[in-house]
Amino acid sequence: MKQKVLSILQGFTTELIEEHMIEVPVYAHLGDYSLPCFSFAKQHRKSPLLIAQEIASCIQDEDIEKAEAVNGYVNIFMRRISCTHTILNTIRKAGKQYGSTNLGAGGVVTIDMSSPNIAKPFSMGHLRSTVIGNSIALLLEKSGYQTIKINHLGDWGTQFGKLLVAYRLWGEKKKVQEAPIQTLLALYIRFHEEAEKDGSLNDKGRAAFKSLEDGEPEALALWEWFRTESLHEFQKIYDLLGVTFDSFHGEAYYNDKMEPIVEDLLNKNLLIESNGALVVDVGENLPPCLIKKSDGATLYATRDITAAIHRKNDYHFDKSLYVVGNEQSLHFAQLKCVLNKMGYEWSEILQHIPFGLILKDGKKLSTRKGKIILLEDVLNEAIQLAESTIEEKNPSLVNKKEVAKEVGVGAVIFSDLKQHRKHDIDFDLKKMLQTDGETGPYVQYTYARACSILRKVQDVDTIEVSGVNDYEWEVVKSLQQFPRIIKRAIDEFDPSIIAKYAIDLAQSFNSFYGNVHILNDPSHLAYRIALVQSVVIVIEEALRLLGIKAPSEM
């Protein structure tokens, strides 16, 4: 409806009116939409009150009940019956395709996401990249893009030198075989504790990593073992989250592909020696980008430059997204600058999608200091808590374990995605699982409530709308916003827009449910069933775009 109002207004005024200028009044008596006219006053040398009166007097349309000029605003009241009929029929006909477009026209978007470090547990810190990246992929696919989800594993780097040293000093093969990730984490933490007392350990770690880069057989064998065990553990998490990938090419995949890129940088006279290391002066008030250390070891930047070039050659992407934390903003600015200096104009379509930290009691989590929250533990605890709640409130529910999994995992995902991705999040599992307030279980419960209504009635083919009360109208207005909400979420690469919309729709529906006897009025029954059906379609699709299941019973 907002787009319709925009086109109508543009047809009755010479002013340039943009969608963001049209407001939704706080109070229903001020209309469904409102156009403030104050910004037009200076250009036309007229008072906003007079401009509003002139615009309001011209507006005539079959979908508009009336337009009023009030204190410099044009307040527009839609015809509820005709608009409701159109919206409900549109949603029911489209089904899950409601809000889908071909905006992407099949264009390829690579999404670098999740990317946990090998030989370390999958912590809550990796949840954000995983679920934000997954939701962005689902949104892009909804709009006609082909997505390539890449798990760029942290399977190379100086941390593996440290781990090799730690294993050789204190490791036991049997313990690693029995509990690989926990044992390797303990070794990693111990290395950092010991290194604070003995600085020479860091030198040994760097030397061990250099031996790994040089292909020393024992080092490579240990690394392969660490990697295999880690991937096995990670897959358990991805299965719980319902996240899949198109590629698991990590940093190590590019080991034999970096030297030609370094040669290219050299041939293009872009490499500068600095204290024995090789760097690229990227300018733009950025520090130099380090390509090779003085000992010849390559770095994170070298691999990302190489990876970007290979991905462009392999996938011919139209966009390339990196869902990586805020703290890597400098790295990605340098990456784009180096690629641009190399002559790759497509570097402009690389985009960093930053996000904030997950905190515990306001403090940052740290693997090396042992201050971590393991994601698998959190998901399992969330599922157990959900199962206990179901056992208490609905013990006869069929498939209790499956529903508990959908609710528990959904609660963790929703808690993350409802926040703007750039904000830090303080971890609180009990708040995540509440069935009231702005939570995943609240939205899922609303969906289940709507489904329970539909199980009591027969489907309807045609509907006649003879009247729309205020509670129904709020639901209808929320439903019609969904396509615009999807577009905005894609434009801003921000799943929180979908999560907040799902909460708003759920709240509107619950207000309708609490104040209207949906099944008790035969004259309105078919129309209200259609309204509930539309809510079910849109909430289920909104949750799907967040990577969350919608159980029909809870």
N, C-alpha and C positions, 0 to 999 in steps of 0.2 A: 504493500500500500504506500509506503514511503516513496518508492520510485514513481508510482502513479501520481502522487501529490506533487513531486518534483516536476514531472513533465507537464502537469496542469498549470502549475505556477509559472513555468517558463513560457507557456503559451499565452499567458495573460499579462505579462510584464516584459519590458525590455531589459530588466536587470539580469545580470549574470548570477544565477542562483545555483549554489552547489549543495549536494546532499547533506553535508555536515552542518549547513546553516539551518536546516529544518529540525526543530526541536520536538520532543515529546513532553507535553505539559505534565507537571507533577499531579495536578488535580483534574479529574475527569470533566468537571464543568467548564474547563477552559479548552475543551476540544481534544481531538485525537492527535493532531499535529499543530505546530505553531511556527510561524515565520517572523522573527524579529526584524524590524525595518530600520533600525537605528544606523546601520552601516551605509544605508542609501542616502541618508539625509544630507551629508556634506556635498556630494556630487550634484544633487538636484536642488539644493538650497530650499528644501521643504522640511517641515517637521515630520518626524517618524509617524505621528498620529495621522497626518494627512495622507502620507504615502500608504499606510496600512489601510485606510478607508478606500483609497483609489483601487488598490489591488483586490480587496475583499469584494467591492461592488462589481467587479468584472468576472469573478469566478463562478462558472456554471459547469457542472458535470454530473452525469448520471450516478456516479459513485460518491458524490459529495452532497451531504444533507444541507449544509449551510457553511458560510464563511463569515466570521465576525471580526471587526476591527476593535481591539481593546488595548488602550494604552500603548500604542505603537507596535502591537503584534497583530498578525493575521491568524486568528484561531480557526482551524478547519475541523469540521465534524463530518465523519464518513457516514455513508448509509450502511448501517450495520447489517441489515438483512441481505442485501445483494453482495456485499463484500464477504460476509461469512459463507454464503452459498458457494461463491467462486473459490475461496481459499480451501474449504473442506473438500470440495470435489477435486481440486488440483492435487492436494496431498494424497487422497485416497486413490486417485488414478495413478499417480507417480509411484506410490509406495516408497520403498527404500531409495529410489532414485530421486526423490524430492530434494532439491538443492544441488543436484549433480549438474555439471556443465562440461563443455569441451574446451574450456579456456586454454588448457595446455596443448591441445591438438596433437597428443602423442609425443610431445617433447620429452627428452630424458633429463631427469634430475638425479644426480648422485648425492647420497646423504651419508656422510662420515659420522658414525654415531656409536654409542656404547663404549667400545674400545677399552676394555679393562686390561690391566697389566697381568701378564702371565706370572704364575707362582705367587700370586697374592689373592686373597679371598675377594669375592665380588661384594664390595661394601655398598652401603647406602649412597655413598658418593657417586657411584656409577649408575644409580637408578635414574638420575635426572637426564643424562645424555640419552639413555636407552628409551625412556618413555616419551620424552619430548621429541626425539628423532622419529620414533614409531608413529606418533600422532601426526607429525608434519607429513610423513609419507602417506598416511591414510587420507589426509586432507588434500594433498596434491593429486592423489589417484582419483579422488572424488571429483576433481576438476580437470580430469583428462590428461594428466601427466603420467609418464612411465617412470617409476622410481627404481633406483638401484641402491639398496641399503647395504652399506659397507661397514663391517666390523673391523676397523683398522687396529688390530690387537697391538698392545704394547708388549711385543715379544722380542725387543732388542733394546740395547742401551746399557749404560754403565751400571744400572741396578743389578744386571745379571752377572756382572763381574763381582759385585759385592756378594751376591747370593752364592756364586761358585766358591768364593773364599770362605764364606760362612759354612757351607756344606762340608768343605774339605777339613775345616778346623773342628767343627762340632757336630756335624751331621751323622745320622745313622740310617743306612739304607732301609732297614726294617721299619723304622718309624715313619719314613717317607712313604713306604708302600702301604702302611696301615692307615695313615691320615695325611695324605700329601699336602693339601693346602694349609692345614693348620700347622704342620711341622715346618713347612717352608716359610710361613709367616713368622713363626717363632724364631727361626734362624735369621730372617731379615731384621726383625726387631733387635735381636741380640747383637747383630753386626753394628747397628747404629749406636747401641748402648756402649759397646766395647770401643768403638771408634772415637767416642767422646773422650775416652781415657788414653787411647793409643792412636794418634793421627796417622801412623804408618799404614794402618789397615785400609784407609782410603786409597793410598798409593797402590796397595796390593789389589784392591778392587778394580782400579783403572787398568792395571797391567793384565789382570785376568780377563777383563772385557776385550782388551786388545788381542789376547790369544784366541778368544772366541771369534773375533773378526778375521783373524788370520787362518781360521779353520782347524785349530788344534783338535784332534779327534776326541779326546776325553771330554774336553769342554763342550764340544758340539753334542756329544751323546747325552751328557747331563742336561743340557739345554732342551734337547728334543724330549727328554723324559718329563722335565718340568712343564713343557708346553702341552704335551698330550694329556697329562693329569689335570692340568688347569682347564683345558677345553671341555673335558668330561664334566667337571664340576660346574663350569659356566652354563653348560647346556641344560642342567637341571633348573637353573634360574630362568633361562629364556623360555623353557617349556611352561613354567608357572606363569610367567608374564604374557605368554602367547605371542612372543616376538620372534620373527624369523629374519634371516639375512640372505643376501644374494652373493656376498663375498666375505671371506674371512682372511683376506690378504692383509697381514700385519706389516709391521716395520721390517721384519726380516725378509719378507718377500722381495724387497727392493735392494737387498745387499749387492747382488750382481748387476744391478741396473743403474747404480749411482755413478760409477766412474765415467761413463760417457757424458753424463750431465755435468760433472765437474770439468771434464775436458771442454765441453761446450762453453761453460762459463769462462774458462781460461782463454779459449780461442776468441771469445767476444770481448776480451780485455776487461772483464768484470771482476776478476779476483785480485785482491790486494793482500799482501803479506802484512800481518800485524802480530808482533811478538812471536813469530814462528808459525802462527795460525793463518788460515786463508779465510778472508771475509769478503763480503760484497757491501760496498757503500750504497745504501738504499736512499740516502738523502731524506727529504721530507721531514726533517727534524726527528728522525728515527735513528737509533744506534745501529752500527753495522751488523749485518746478518752473518753469523759464524757458520762457515761451510765445513771446514776441517780443523780439528785441533792441531796443536803443535806436534803431537805424537802420531798424527795421520789418521786418527779415529774420526769417523763421520758423526754427524749430529742429527738431531730431530729435524732441523730445517732442511738438511740435505735430503732426507728421506721424503719429506712432505713435498718438496719441489719435484723430486723424481716421481712420486705417486701422482701428483696433479697432472703431469705431462702424460704419464701412461694411462691414466683414467680418461683423459681427453681423447687419446688415440684409440682406446678400447671401446668407450661408450659414446663418444661424440655428444657429450652432454650439452644441454642448453643452459643448465644451472648446476652449480656444484656447491653443496652446503656442508658446513663443518659444525656439528652440534657439540661444541666444546666449551668448557667453563670460561667465565669472564676473565680469569687470570691469564688466558692465552691470547688476549686481544693484540698485544704487541707482536707476538709470533706470526699471527695471520696477516697483520699489516705488512710485516717484512716479507712474508711469503708472496703476497700479491705484487709488491714492489720488485722483487727479484725476477719473478716471471715476466713482468712488464718490461724490465730492462733487457731480458733475454729475447724480447720481440714477440711474446705471446699476448696478443691483444685480448684473447679470451680470459685473461686473468681478471678482467673486470667483472666476470660473471661468477667468480668465486665469492662466497659470502660466509662469514663467520656468524653462527647463531649462538651467541653467548648465553650463559645462565649462571645463577648464583649458587651458593654453597648450601649443603644441608648441615645444620648446626645441631648440637646437643647441649642444652642448657646455655645457649648463646655462644658456644665455643666451637671452633673448627675441628673437624675430625682429622686424624693423622695416622696413616698406616705405619710409618716408621717409628712412631712413638707408642704404637699399640692402642691408640684412641680411635677405635673404629666400631661401627655397628654393622654387623653382617646382614646383608639383604635377605639371604635365605632364611636366617633365623627370624627376621622381621615378618617375612611373608608367612612362614609356618605359624608363628604366634598369632598373626592376624586371622589366619584361617581357623585356628583353634578357638579364638575368642568369638569369631562369627558362629562357629558350630555350637558353642556353649549358649549363645544368645538364641539361636534357632531352637535348640533343645528345650530352652526355658519357655519361649513364647509360642512355638509352633512345633511341638514334638511329633506330630503326625505327618509332617511335611515329607513328601517323597523326594528322593535324591538329596538328602540333607548334606552329605559330604560334598557333592558337586556344587550345590548352591553356596555352601560355606566357602568353598574355594573361590567362586566368582565374586562373592561379597568381600571376603578378606583381601584378596589380591586387588580387586577393584577399589577398595578403600585406600590402599597404599598408593595406587596410581593416581586416583582422583585428588588425593591430598597434595600430591606434587603438582599436578597439572592445573589445579584451580588457581595457583599463584602465578603471577607474571613471571616468566622464566628468568628474568634478570634479578629477581628478588631472592635473598637468602631465605631458607626455610628452617624453622626450628622443629625438630622431630618430636612428635607426641602421638604415640600409637593409639591411646585411648580416645583422643579427640577424632582421629581418623575414622574410627569405627562407630561413632554415634549415628543413630538413625534419625536424628533431628539436627537442624542447622545445615551448614553448607558443606555437606559430606557426600561421598560416593554412595554409601548405603541409603542416605535420604533420597537421592535421585532414583536409585534402584528400587527402593520401597514404593515410591510414587508410581513407577512403571508397573510393578507387581500389583499395586492397588487398581490401576486402570485395567490391567489384564483380567483381574478378578471380576470386574464389572462386565466385561465382554463375555466371560464364560457363562453369565447368567441369561444372556439374550441371544437372539438369532441375528445374523448379519443383515444389513440393510443395503438395498441396491440404489434406491433413489431417496432423496431427502427433500423436504419442503421446510423452509425456514420462515416461520410466521412472526417470530420475535426473538430478540437477543438481549438478555439481561446483562447487567454490568459484569457479573462474574464470568459469564460465557465470553463476553466481548474481550475481557483481559486475556483469556486463553487464546482466542482467535488472533488478537494482535500479536501475541508472542509467537504463535505458530508461523505467521506470515513473515516474521523476521528471519527465519532460519537460513534461507539462501544468502541473504545479505551478511549474516553472521559468519557463515562459512567463508565467503569471499574476504571478509575483513581478517579472519584468522589466518588465511593464506597470505594475504598481503603483508601482514605483520609477523608471519611465522610464529604465531602465538596461540597455542592450544588453550590457554586460560580463557580466551574469549568464548570458546565452545563450552568449557566447564561452567563458566558463570552464566551463560545462556541456559544451560541445562537446569541449573538451580532456579533461575527466574521462572522458567516454564513449569518446573515442578511446584514451585510456590503458588503460581497462578492456578494450576490445576487443583492443588489441595484446597485452595480457598473456594474454588468452584464446587469441589466435592463436599466440603463442609457446610456449604450454604444452599445447595440446590438438591432437591430430591430427584436424582437423575432418572430413576426407573419408575417413578410414581405418577407421571403425567403422560398419558397415552398420546396426547396431541403434540407433544414435543419429543417423544421417545426416539423416533428415527433420527432426528437431527442431533440429539444429544449423544446417541450411540456413535454417530459419525464423528462428532467432536472428540469423544474418547478414543475412537480408532485413530484419529489424526494425531492425538497426543502420544499414543503408543508408538506409532510409526516414527515420530520425530525424536522422542526420548531415546528409543532404541538406537536410532542412527547417530544421535549426538554422542551417546556412550560408545558406540562402535568407533567413531572418529577419535575417541580418546584411548582406544585400545582396551575397553572395558565391556564385559558381558552384561546382559540384561536378563536376569532370571524372572520368569513369569510368575513365580510363587516364592515367597520368603517366609 
